[in-house]
Amino acid sequence: MTGKPAVAAGIKQLNIQKLSREGSLSLHVADQLEALIVNGGIPVGEKLPTENGLCEAFGVSRTVIREAITHLKSLGLVETRRGVGTTVLRSTTIEARPAKQINPTTVEDILHVLELRLTLEPSAAELAALRHSEADRRILKARHDAFIKAQEEKSQARVEDFDFHLAIAKATQNPFFAQFYEQLSQSVIPRAKLLSIEINPVTSERYLERVRQEHTYILEAILMRDAEAARETMFQHLNRARNMYAKYRTQ
């Protein structure tokens, strides 16, 4: 007896729904799994179904499942160990923050810039999805890969973060988006305003993992030419950052 029928039954009990919409598939997988964990559908201490089982249940590739698991790890919900699988650690998310405390003046500067970016960049992502060229596709992928490489090397990836967003601005085919973004320079990236002594290496690493995942969602939507998803994922990316940095006001 292989045990496969039991595994299949367990997956069915989780009430996982196959995905039908295009773009940001890993986000939809992560959202369903996060909800199951938070609501107790997969209790603390239990293992998630196998990678193959999740692929079959959701009707997606291994890459999508791995990206979704990475997102859950960035929230502190699960851990993956070789030979063991992915285990649920807790049923509430841990908010990843780049620093323990930030100077109040710096916090206000960051929030002002994010407010400005929220008025522009969702539209830029939408236009990039509709208008990007083959050359833009290559550049966007290269900028995303550069961010991943910098993050894996334990860098704060400030330059690579800026370059990714600048590439989106250029992909709109509207030169004024790019010019405006270039004028803001790397100071547009909140982490560029933080002092080295303010950065918490442990929580910052988890924070950058989340940024990486959100960049992946944005890139997926743009490359799929899904303008609505591109706008929404960019808005969520920046709005989540704004809400997180606003919490430093109360410290």
C-alpha positions, 0 to 999 in steps of 0.5 A, a space after each residue: 500500500 503506497 499511502 497515496 489514497 490517504 494523501 489524496 483524501 487529505 487534500 480533498 478535505 482541505 477544500 482546495 479550489 483549482 485556479 482558473 484566472 491567469 496571472 499571479 497564480 502563486 499569489 492565489 495559491 498562497 492566499 488559499 493556503 494562508 487562509 487554511 492555516 489561519 483558520 485551523 484547516 491545517 493545524 500547527 505542527 501538521 505538514 502541508 500536502 506534498 509538492 506533487 499533491 499541491 500541484 495536482 490539487 491546485 492544477 499548477 506547476 511546481 514553480 507556482 507551489 514553491 513560490 507560494 511556499 516561499 511567501 508562507 515562509 516569509 510570513 513566518 507560518 511554515 518552515 521547510 526541512 529537507 526530508 521532512 517537508 513543510 510544517 505549519 509553525 503558527 496560525 498567525 502571521 509575523 509581520 516582517 519589518 526592516 528595522 526595530 525603530 526608525 527616526 520619526 522624521 525619516 518615517 514621515 519622509 518615507 510615507 510621503 514618498 510612498 503616498 506619491 508612488 501610490 498615485 503613479 506606479 499602479 498606473 505605470 504597471 497597468 500601462 507596462 502590461 499593455 505596452 511592453 516590448 520584447 526588449 522590455 520583457 528581457 529587461 524586466 526579467 533581468 532586473 528581477 533576477 538581479 534583485 533575487 541575486 542581491 537578496 540571496 547574497 544578504 544585501 539590502 538590494 536597494 539599487 536592484 529594487 529601484 532598477 526593477 521599478 524603473 524598468 516598469 516605468 520605462 516599459 510604459 513607453 511614456 518617457 515622462 514616467 521614467 524621467 519622473 522616476 529617475 528624478 526621485 532616484 534611489 531615495 524612492 526606495 524606503 530602505 535607502 533612507 534607513 541607517 545601518 544601525 536601524 536595520 534588523 538583519 533577521 527581520 529585514 531578511 524576511 521583509 526582503 523575502 516578501 518584497 521579492 515575492 510581491 515583485 514576482 506577482 507584479 512581474 507575472 501580471 505584466 508579462 501576462 499582459 494582465 493590466 488589471 492584475 498589474 495595477 492591483 498587485 502594484 497597489 497592494 505592494 506599495 500600500 502594504 509598505 505604507 501601512 507597515 511603515 505607518 506603524 513606526 509612528 506609534 513606537 
